[in-house]
Amino acid sequence: MIVKSNNQLQESVIEVKRLTYLGMIINVFLMIIKFGGGIFFGSISLIADAFHTFSDFSTDILILWGVIIGSRPADSSHPFGHGKFETLSGTLLSIILIVVGTGIAVESGRMVMSAKFMAPGLPVLFVAFISVVTKEFLYQQTIKSAKQLDSMALYANAWHHRSDALSSIVVIVGVSSSMLGFLPGDSIAGLFVGLMIVIIGIKFLIKAGKELMEGSVEEDVLQSIKMILDEHPDVKSWHKLRTRKVGRELIVDVHILVKPELSVKKGHQIAEEVESTVKNAFKKPVNVLTHVEPDLPFARQ
């Protein structure tokens, strides 16, 4: 079963790399046209959006670092593997989102207070539209894999793509209002983009923090494990169920109680059946440690 988990990890690494390299290529293209369009046509919201895309590109590199190190096999210094490095990269990504969003909001707010406005042209709308389409495409591709692999880093990166698409929509609204005569529209749009990025960053920082602090897995995953334990005919009861995540790997530790008269061999067989059922219930890699105890009063504590 360890071989199966290792194969799953390596397959997921390949998928993460594919999505990340694709994102890097698209982000470089978008950075160029956003910075150029924002400077040439005088759009503060598009320039802010370009910085958002730049942060997205930077986090692509961060994701690769986390995944490459996090996929290393377990060793004497890291007996549970290096999966926390991927969670750490997701944490750093969240912090970057908060910092970038704050900077964008402050600069846009300064523009609003200074009352120095410009009315960007139609090309800015075209650039923003391209950004919406491409970043939404990246979001859909990445969130699909994030759900399949249960990767914290991919979840964060997917929403970074989505936030970039949403910020471009805000740019379209702001620039359109400026072109229609409401000159502060572009700067106000930049302010909202910044605040939106900060909120998303905080959301993922909380989630990453829970993983780093050894928080339990999601309630639906926990209920699935409990159902497996309850339905096994030879497991009379169970207790001390503990779960946590190490990167993309789910760690499960549980004590099961069986008939006292069973042989050690039979008890071991039951434990293997439980472990195999739990592992096969999830697409992500699962590490299960089952303690077998006799179903007696002193063992039910």
C-alpha positions as CSV (number, residue, x, y, z in Angstrom):
1,M,0.0,0.0,0.0
2,I,3.0,2.3,0.5
3,V,3.9,1.8,-3.1
4,K,0.4,2.8,-4.1
5,S,0.7,6.0,-2.1
6,N,4.1,6.8,-3.6
7,N,2.7,6.3,-7.1
8,Q,-0.2,8.6,-6.3
9,L,2.1,11.3,-5.0
10,Q,4.3,11.1,-8.1
11,E,1.3,11.2,-10.5
12,S,-0.1,14.2,-8.6
13,V,3.3,16.0,-8.8
14,I,3.3,15.6,-12.6
15,E,-0.2,17.1,-12.8
16,V,0.7,20.0,-10.5
17,K,3.8,20.8,-12.6
18,R,1.8,20.7,-15.8
19,L,-0.7,23.2,-14.5
20,T,1.9,25.4,-12.9
21,Y,4.0,25.7,-16.1
22,L,0.9,26.4,-18.1
23,G,0.0,29.2,-15.6
24,M,3.5,30.7,-15.8
25,I,3.3,31.0,-19.5
26,I,-0.1,32.6,-19.5
27,N,0.9,34.9,-16.6
28,V,4.0,36.2,-18.4
29,F,1.8,37.1,-21.4
30,L,-0.8,38.8,-19.3
31,M,1.8,40.8,-17.3
32,I,3.3,42.2,-20.5
33,I,0.0,43.4,-22.0
34,K,-1.4,44.6,-18.6
35,F,1.6,46.7,-17.7
36,G,2.0,48.0,-21.2
37,G,-1.7,48.8,-21.6
38,G,-2.0,50.3,-18.1
39,I,1.0,52.7,-18.6
40,F,0.3,53.6,-22.2
41,F,-3.5,54.2,-21.7
42,G,-3.2,55.6,-18.1
43,S,-5.2,53.0,-16.2
44,I,-4.3,52.6,-12.5
45,S,-6.7,49.6,-12.1
46,L,-5.0,47.8,-15.0
47,I,-1.6,48.5,-13.6
48,A,-2.8,47.2,-10.2
49,D,-4.2,44.1,-12.0
50,A,-0.7,43.6,-13.6
51,F,0.8,43.5,-10.2
52,H,-1.7,40.9,-9.2
53,T,-0.7,38.8,-12.2
54,F,2.9,39.3,-11.3
55,S,2.2,38.0,-7.8
56,D,0.4,35.1,-9.5
57,F,3.6,34.3,-11.5
58,S,5.7,34.6,-8.4
59,T,3.5,32.1,-6.5
60,D,3.7,29.7,-9.5
61,I,7.4,29.5,-8.7
62,L,6.6,29.1,-5.0
63,I,4.2,26.3,-5.8
64,L,6.8,24.4,-7.8
65,W,9.3,24.7,-4.9
66,G,6.7,23.4,-2.4
67,V,5.6,20.5,-4.6
68,I,9.1,19.4,-5.7
69,I,10.4,19.3,-2.1
70,G,7.1,18.1,-0.7
71,S,7.0,15.1,-3.0
72,R,10.3,13.7,-1.7
73,P,9.9,10.3,0.0
74,A,10.0,9.9,3.7
75,D,13.4,9.6,5.3
76,S,15.0,9.3,8.8
77,S,14.6,13.0,9.5
78,H,11.0,13.3,8.0
79,P,9.4,9.9,8.7
80,F,6.0,11.2,7.6
81,G,7.4,12.6,4.3
82,H,7.9,16.2,3.3
83,G,4.3,17.1,2.5
84,K,4.3,20.0,4.9
85,F,6.6,21.9,2.5
86,E,3.6,22.1,0.1
87,T,1.4,23.4,2.9
88,L,4.2,25.9,3.7
89,S,4.2,27.1,0.1
90,G,0.5,27.6,0.3
91,T,1.0,29.7,3.5
92,L,3.6,31.9,1.8
93,L,1.3,32.3,-1.2
94,S,-1.5,33.5,1.1
95,I,0.8,36.1,2.8
96,I,1.9,37.3,-0.7
97,L,-1.7,37.8,-1.6
98,I,-2.4,39.9,1.5
99,V,0.7,42.0,1.0
100,V,0.0,42.6,-2.7
101,G,-3.7,43.3,-2.1
102,T,-2.9,45.8,0.6
103,G,-0.4,47.7,-1.6
104,I,-2.9,47.9,-4.5
105,A,-5.7,49.1,-2.2
106,V,-3.4,51.8,-0.6
107,E,-2.2,53.1,-3.9
108,S,-5.6,53.2,-5.4
109,G,-7.0,54.9,-2.3
110,R,-4.2,57.5,-2.7
111,M,-5.3,58.1,-6.3
112,V,-8.9,58.6,-5.2
113,M,-7.9,61.1,-2.4
114,S,-5.6,63.0,-4.7
115,A,-8.4,63.5,-7.3
116,K,-6.0,62.8,-10.2
117,F,-8.1,60.9,-12.6
118,M,-7.7,59.7,-16.2
119,A,-10.2,58.1,-18.5
120,P,-8.5,55.0,-20.0
121,G,-9.4,54.0,-23.6
122,L,-11.2,51.1,-25.1
123,P,-8.0,49.0,-25.5
124,V,-7.8,48.7,-21.7
125,L,-11.2,46.9,-21.8
126,F,-9.9,44.5,-24.4
127,V,-6.8,43.7,-22.3
128,A,-9.0,43.1,-19.3
129,F,-11.4,40.9,-21.2
130,I,-8.5,38.7,-22.4
131,S,-7.4,38.4,-18.8
132,V,-10.9,37.3,-17.6
133,V,-11.1,34.6,-20.2
134,T,-7.6,33.2,-19.8
135,K,-7.5,33.3,-15.9
136,E,-11.0,31.8,-15.6
137,F,-9.7,29.0,-17.9
138,L,-6.7,28.5,-15.6
139,Y,-9.0,28.5,-12.5
140,Q,-11.3,25.8,-13.9
141,Q,-8.3,23.6,-14.8
142,T,-6.6,24.1,-11.5
143,I,-9.6,23.8,-9.2
144,K,-10.5,20.5,-10.9
145,S,-7.1,19.0,-10.1
146,A,-7.0,20.6,-6.6
147,K,-10.2,18.7,-5.7
148,Q,-8.9,15.5,-7.2
149,L,-5.5,15.7,-5.5
150,D,-6.7,17.5,-2.3
151,S,-3.8,19.9,-2.6
152,M,-3.7,23.0,-0.4
153,A,-1.2,24.7,-2.7
154,L,-3.3,24.0,-5.8
155,Y,-6.5,25.3,-4.1
156,A,-4.7,28.5,-3.2
157,N,-3.3,28.9,-6.7
158,A,-6.7,28.2,-8.3
159,W,-8.3,31.0,-6.3
160,H,-5.3,33.2,-7.1
161,H,-6.3,32.7,-10.8
162,R,-9.9,33.3,-10.0
163,S,-9.1,36.5,-8.1
164,D,-7.1,37.7,-11.1
165,A,-10.1,37.0,-13.3
166,L,-12.5,38.8,-10.9
167,S,-10.1,41.8,-10.5
168,S,-10.1,42.1,-14.3
169,I,-13.9,42.2,-14.3
170,V,-13.7,45.0,-11.7
171,V,-11.2,46.8,-14.1
172,I,-13.8,46.5,-16.9
173,V,-16.5,48.0,-14.7
174,G,-14.2,50.8,-13.4
175,V,-12.8,51.7,-16.8
176,S,-16.2,51.6,-18.4
177,S,-17.6,54.0,-15.8
178,S,-14.6,56.3,-16.4
179,M,-15.2,56.3,-20.1
180,L,-18.9,57.2,-19.4
181,G,-17.9,60.2,-17.4
182,F,-17.4,58.9,-13.8
183,L,-13.7,59.6,-13.7
184,P,-12.9,58.1,-10.2
185,G,-14.3,54.8,-11.5
186,D,-10.9,53.4,-12.5
187,S,-9.2,54.2,-9.2
188,I,-12.1,53.0,-7.1
189,A,-12.0,49.7,-9.1
190,G,-8.3,49.4,-8.2
191,L,-9.2,49.9,-4.5
192,F,-11.8,47.1,-4.7
193,V,-9.4,44.8,-6.5
194,G,-6.9,45.3,-3.7
195,L,-9.4,44.6,-0.9
196,M,-10.7,41.5,-2.7
197,I,-7.2,40.1,-2.9
198,V,-6.6,40.7,0.8
199,I,-9.8,38.8,1.8
200,I,-8.8,35.8,-0.4
201,G,-5.3,35.8,1.1
202,I,-6.7,35.8,4.7
203,K,-9.1,33.0,3.9
204,F,-6.3,30.7,2.7
205,L,-3.9,31.7,5.4
206,I,-6.4,30.5,8.0
207,K,-6.8,27.2,6.1
208,A,-3.1,26.7,5.7
209,G,-2.5,27.6,9.4
210,K,-5.0,24.8,10.4
211,E,-2.9,22.2,8.5
212,L,0.4,23.5,9.9
213,M,-1.1,23.3,13.4
214,E,-2.1,19.6,12.9
215,G,-5.8,20.3,12.6
216,S,-8.2,17.5,11.9
217,V,-9.4,16.8,8.4
218,E,-12.7,18.0,7.0
219,E,-15.9,16.7,8.6
220,D,-17.1,14.8,5.4
221,V,-13.7,12.9,5.3
222,L,-14.0,12.2,9.0
223,Q,-17.5,10.8,8.6
224,S,-16.4,8.6,5.8
225,I,-13.7,7.0,7.9
226,K,-16.1,6.5,10.8
227,M,-18.6,4.8,8.5
228,I,-16.0,2.4,7.3
229,L,-15.1,1.5,11.0
230,D,-18.7,1.1,11.9
231,E,-19.6,-1.2,9.0
232,H,-16.7,-3.7,9.4
233,P,-18.3,-6.9,10.8
234,D,-15.3,-7.9,12.9
235,V,-14.7,-4.4,14.5
236,K,-16.8,-4.4,17.6
237,S,-16.0,-0.8,18.5
238,W,-13.3,1.7,18.0
239,H,-11.9,4.8,19.7
240,K,-9.0,7.3,19.7
241,L,-9.5,8.2,16.0
242,R,-7.0,10.9,15.0
243,T,-6.6,12.5,11.6
244,R,-4.3,15.1,10.1
245,K,-2.8,16.1,6.7
246,V,0.8,16.1,5.6
247,G,0.6,18.0,2.3
248,R,-1.7,15.9,0.1
249,E,-1.4,12.8,2.2
250,L,-4.1,11.9,4.8
251,I,-2.8,10.4,8.1
252,V,-5.2,8.3,10.1
253,D,-4.5,6.7,13.5
254,V,-7.2,4.6,15.2
255,H,-7.7,1.9,17.8
256,I,-10.1,-1.0,16.9
257,L,-11.6,-3.5,19.3
258,V,-12.1,-7.1,18.2
259,K,-13.2,-10.4,19.9
260,P,-10.6,-11.2,22.7
261,E,-10.4,-14.9,21.6
262,L,-9.2,-14.1,18.1
263,S,-5.7,-15.1,17.2
264,V,-3.0,-12.5,16.6
265,K,-3.0,-13.5,12.9
266,K,-6.8,-12.9,12.6
267,G,-6.5,-9.5,14.4
268,H,-3.7,-8.5,12.1
269,Q,-5.9,-9.5,9.1
270,I,-8.8,-7.4,10.3
271,A,-6.5,-4.4,10.8
272,E,-5.2,-4.8,7.2
273,E,-8.8,-5.0,5.9
274,V,-9.7,-1.8,7.7
275,E,-6.6,0.0,6.5
276,S,-7.1,-1.2,2.9
277,T,-10.8,-0.1,2.9
278,V,-9.9,3.4,4.2
279,K,-7.1,3.8,1.7
280,N,-9.3,2.8,-1.2
281,A,-12.1,5.1,-0.1
282,F,-10.1,8.2,-1.1
283,K,-8.3,9.2,-4.3
284,K,-5.6,11.0,-2.4
285,P,-2.7,9.1,-0.7
286,V,-3.7,7.8,2.7
287,N,-1.4,6.5,5.5
288,V,-3.4,4.4,8.1
289,L,-2.1,3.1,11.4
290,T,-4.5,0.7,13.1
291,H,-4.0,-0.5,16.7
292,V,-5.8,-3.8,17.5
293,E,-7.1,-4.3,21.1
294,P,-9.4,-6.9,22.7
295,D,-13.0,-5.9,23.2
296,L,-12.8,-5.9,27.0
297,P,-13.9,-3.2,29.5
298,F,-10.3,-2.0,30.2
299,A,-9.7,-1.5,26.5
300,R,-12.7,0.6,25.9
301,Q,-11.3,3.7,27.7
